[in-house]
Amino acid sequence: MKALHMVTFILLVVGGLNWGLVGIAEFNLVEKLLGSWPAVVSVVYVLVGLSAIVELVTHKKDCKACGAGASAGSM
């Protein structure tokens, strides 16, 4: 599960940075890098969306700060 967590985390970072660039500078890095392959761009967006769902479902179990053994003051 650690490998899945790392892949989903990286995809979420890529997606977040891309959205930040779109919001700040109207620059879509994913389309700039993969624009000649629209199907691949769509796959990347779907993978980022699926990563968000996986992280949402598994976050509390994987996160040391949110897990069952975490104390309220550990953040």
Backbone as ProteinMPNN parsed JSONL, in Angstrom:
{"seq_chain_A": "MKALHMVTFILLVVGGLNWGLVGIAEFNLVEKLLGSWPAVVSVVYVLVGLSAIVELVTHKKDCKACGAGASAGSM", "coords_chain_A": {"N_chain_A": [[0.815, -1.201, 0.0], [2.103, 1.156, 0.464], [3.404, 1.897, -1.88], [1.229, 2.513, -3.568], [0.203, 4.673, -2.135], [2.335, 6.505, -2.393], [2.393, 6.93, -5.188], [-0.194, 8.006, -5.609], [0.024, 10.277, -4.023], [2.069, 11.728, -5.333], [0.799, 12.176, -7.816], [-1.301, 13.793, -6.916], [0.126, 16.034, -6.047], [1.237, 16.882, -8.493], [-1.168, 17.449, -9.854], [-2.208, 19.469, -8.17], [-0.207, 21.463, -8.351], [-0.425, 22.004, -11.08], [-3.075, 23.039, -11.234], [-2.685, 25.288, -9.653], [-0.874, 26.745, -11.257], [-2.54, 27.163, -13.464], [-4.503, 28.791, -12.316], [-3.009, 31.021, -11.415], [-1.329, 31.879, -13.554], [-2.608, 31.19, -15.89], [-1.551, 28.955, -17.192], [-1.24, 25.798, -18.361], [0.407, 23.158, -17.411], [0.327, 20.363, -17.804], [-1.06, 20.089, -20.247], [0.721, 21.526, -21.795], [3.021, 19.937, -21.732], [2.041, 17.473, -22.677], [0.317, 17.991, -24.739], [0.224, 17.287, -27.458], [-0.775, 14.798, -27.414], [-3.765, 14.261, -26.837], [-5.342, 12.213, -25.708], [-3.667, 11.108, -23.782], [-3.388, 13.27, -22.07], [-5.994, 13.373, -21.06], [-6.018, 10.906, -19.714], [-4.112, 11.414, -17.714], [-5.476, 13.397, -16.24], [-7.673, 11.879, -15.352], [-6.326, 9.987, -13.783], [-5.283, 11.665, -11.784], [-7.677, 12.497, -10.603], [-8.677, 9.989, -9.691], [-6.645, 9.443, -7.888], [-7.121, 11.374, -5.958], [-9.518, 10.413, -4.905], [-8.678, 7.928, -3.846], [-6.817, 8.798, -1.911], [-8.537, 10.277, -0.29], [-10.169, 8.279, 0.762], [-8.317, 6.579, 2.049], [-6.732, 8.167, 3.649], [-6.898, 8.744, 6.491], [-6.098, 6.343, 7.646], [-3.491, 6.077, 6.64], [-2.127, 8.414, 7.372], [0.033, 9.715, 9.771], [-0.494, 11.84, 11.487], [-3.248, 11.952, 11.503], [-4.109, 9.459, 12.151], [-5.37, 6.709, 14.224], [-3.818, 6.54, 16.545], [-2.891, 9.066, 16.983], [-2.366, 12.033, 18.846], [-4.297, 14.887, 19.922], [-2.744, 17.19, 20.096], [-0.578, 16.793, 18.409], [-0.12, 17.967, 15.956]], "CA_chain_A": [[0.0, 0.0, 0.0], [2.954, 2.337, 0.475], [3.644, 2.295, -3.268], [0.009, 3.175, -4.029], [0.148, 5.97, -1.463], [3.336, 7.394, -2.987], [1.947, 7.289, -6.543], [-1.327, 8.919, -5.514], [0.509, 11.543, -3.473], [2.786, 12.432, -6.41], [-0.193, 12.653, -8.775], [-2.013, 14.919, -6.314], [1.024, 17.193, -6.086], [1.261, 17.329, -9.89], [-2.46, 18.071, -10.134], [-2.314, 20.718, -7.417], [0.672, 22.46, -8.964], [-1.001, 22.378, -12.367], [-4.198, 23.931, -10.985], [-2.122, 26.559, -9.195], [-0.353, 27.456, -12.433], [-3.686, 27.597, -14.269], [-5.151, 29.899, -11.611], [-2.139, 32.191, -11.292], [-0.732, 32.347, -14.804], [-3.319, 30.61, -17.025], [-0.568, 28.075, -17.84], [-1.562, 24.405, -18.066], [1.644, 22.409, -17.614], [0.024, 19.037, -18.34], [-1.334, 20.246, -21.676], [1.945, 22.011, -22.452], [3.927, 18.798, -21.885], [1.423, 16.329, -23.356], [-0.736, 18.52, -25.605], [0.136, 16.626, -28.755], [-1.452, 13.529, -27.151], [-4.937, 14.595, -26.008], [-5.811, 11.049, -24.95], [-2.778, 10.969, -22.625], [-3.775, 14.36, -21.16], [-7.214, 12.916, -20.386], [-5.634, 9.835, -18.789], [-3.461, 12.058, -16.566], [-6.515, 14.029, -15.424], [-8.441, 10.812, -14.701], [-5.472, 9.425, -12.731], [-5.244, 12.636, -10.681], [-8.973, 12.395, -9.935], [-8.711, 8.73, -8.95], [-5.713, 9.585, -6.768], [-7.811, 12.142, -4.923], [-10.485, 9.514, -4.264], [-7.917, 6.959, -3.041], [-6.285, 9.498, -0.738], [-9.663, 10.633, 0.565], [-10.645, 7.074, 1.434], [-7.272, 5.933, 2.845], [-5.883, 9.155, 4.332], [-6.871, 8.629, 7.955], [-5.325, 5.149, 7.991], [-2.095, 6.255, 6.243], [-1.528, 9.631, 7.916], [0.441, 9.609, 11.167], [-1.122, 12.909, 12.259], [-4.694, 11.738, 11.56], [-4.38, 8.078, 12.511], [-6.025, 6.413, 15.499], [-2.914, 6.734, 17.675], [-2.422, 10.451, 17.044], [-2.984, 12.861, 19.882], [-4.841, 16.155, 19.395], [-1.713, 18.205, 20.064], [0.603, 16.361, 17.646], [0.018, 18.677, 14.683]], "C_chain_A": [[0.857, 1.264, 0.0], [3.216, 2.83, -0.944], [2.428, 3.027, -3.834], [-0.103, 4.566, -3.42], [1.133, 6.949, -2.104], [2.912, 7.847, -4.387], [0.791, 8.279, -6.478], [-0.901, 10.274, -4.968], [1.214, 12.362, -4.555], [1.799, 12.983, -7.436], [-1.001, 13.82, -8.214], [-1.159, 16.18, -6.29], [1.081, 17.755, -7.507], [-0.04, 18.047, -10.237], [-2.629, 19.407, -9.426], [-1.443, 21.82, -7.991], [0.119, 22.933, -10.303], [-2.17, 23.339, -12.184], [-3.728, 25.293, -10.477], [-1.591, 27.395, -10.348], [-1.484, 27.961, -13.327], [-4.341, 28.818, -13.622], [-4.324, 31.169, -11.587], [-1.74, 32.763, -12.65], [-1.446, 31.846, -16.055], [-2.39, 29.746, -17.875], [-0.845, 26.644, -17.413], [-0.35, 23.55, -18.423], [1.387, 21.037, -18.224], [-0.246, 19.13, -19.844], [-0.102, 20.73, -22.43], [2.896, 20.84, -22.709], [3.349, 17.695, -22.76], [0.366, 16.732, -24.37], [-0.871, 17.838, -26.948], [-0.528, 15.252, -28.636], [-2.671, 13.781, -26.262], [-5.463, 13.419, -25.192], [-4.967, 10.861, -23.689], [-3.09, 12.06, -21.598], [-5.019, 13.942, -20.372], [-6.905, 11.821, -19.37], [-4.983, 10.425, -17.541], [-4.512, 12.69, -15.659], [-7.359, 12.982, -14.689], [-7.623, 10.207, -13.562], [-5.363, 10.363, -11.535], [-6.557, 12.58, -9.903], [-9.101, 11.118, -9.117], [-7.781, 8.776, -7.74], [-6.359, 10.354, -5.621], [-8.807, 11.262, -4.179], [-9.771, 8.515, -3.359], [-7.388, 7.625, -1.772], [-7.396, 9.874, 0.23], [-10.12, 9.435, 1.389], [-9.6, 6.515, 2.406], [-6.465, 6.887, 3.719], [-5.784, 8.925, 5.838], [-6.037, 7.434, 8.406], [-3.832, 5.363, 7.725], [-1.383, 7.41, 6.954], [-1.2, 9.463, 9.4], [-0.243, 10.663, 12.035], [-2.623, 12.676, 12.435], [-5.084, 10.363, 12.056], [-4.95, 7.914, 13.915], [-5.126, 6.7, 16.688], [-2.441, 8.155, 17.844], [-3.132, 11.203, 18.161], [-3.409, 14.187, 19.27], [-3.757, 17.207, 19.265], [-0.523, 17.874, 19.201], [0.789, 17.098, 16.346], [0.867, 19.864, 14.809]], "O_chain_A": [[0.395, 2.326, -0.416], [3.247, 4.036, -1.19], [2.577, 4.048, -4.505], [-0.461, 5.524, -4.106], [0.787, 8.108, -2.331], [3.058, 9.021, -4.729], [0.785, 9.277, -7.199], [-1.41, 11.307, -5.403], [0.975, 13.563, -4.675], [1.937, 14.123, -7.88], [-1.352, 14.739, -8.954], [-1.673, 17.28, -6.492], [0.986, 18.967, -7.7], [-0.023, 19.12, -10.84], [-3.134, 20.365, -10.011], [-1.873, 22.967, -8.108], [0.186, 24.119, -10.624], [-2.261, 24.344, -12.891], [-4.301, 26.324, -10.827], [-1.825, 28.602, -10.412], [-1.398, 29.057, -13.882], [-4.693, 29.772, -14.315], [-4.861, 32.268, -11.721], [-1.804, 33.972, -12.87], [-0.955, 32.049, -17.165], [-2.428, 29.792, -19.104], [-0.703, 26.307, -16.237], [-0.111, 23.255, -19.594], [2.154, 20.592, -19.078], [0.285, 18.337, -20.621], [0.089, 20.373, -23.592], [3.506, 20.756, -23.775], [4.084, 17.049, -23.507], [-0.409, 15.885, -24.816], [-1.959, 17.808, -27.523], [-0.813, 14.613, -29.649], [-2.613, 13.538, -25.057], [-5.98, 13.616, -24.093], [-5.497, 10.495, -22.641], [-3.06, 11.805, -20.394], [-5.084, 14.137, -19.159], [-7.474, 11.812, -18.278], [-5.27, 9.984, -16.429], [-4.449, 12.536, -14.439], [-7.717, 13.181, -13.528], [-8.164, 9.942, -12.489], [-5.352, 9.907, -10.391], [-6.547, 12.614, -8.672], [-9.577, 11.15, -7.982], [-8.093, 8.214, -6.69], [-6.164, 10.019, -4.452], [-8.927, 11.355, -2.957], [-10.206, 8.278, -2.232], [-7.505, 7.067, -0.681], [-7.211, 9.796, 1.445], [-10.423, 9.567, 2.575], [-9.959, 6.028, 3.477], [-5.591, 6.44, 4.461], [-4.684, 8.914, 6.39], [-5.349, 7.5, 9.425], [-2.996, 4.888, 8.493], [-0.163, 7.379, 7.116], [-2.072, 9.105, 10.192], [-0.54, 10.402, 13.201], [-3.21, 13.149, 13.409], [-6.253, 10.116, 12.352], [-5.003, 8.867, 14.692], [-5.625, 7.072, 17.75], [-1.664, 8.438, 18.756], [-4.33, 11.033, 18.389], [-2.922, 14.562, 18.204], [-3.851, 18.057, 18.38], [0.471, 18.599, 19.24], [1.793, 16.871, 15.67], [1.085, 20.575, 13.827]]}, "name": "protein", "num_of_chains": 1, "seq": "MKALHMVTFILLVVGGLNWGLVGIAEFNLVEKLLGSWPAVVSVVYVLVGLSAIVELVTHKKDCKACGAGASAGSM"}
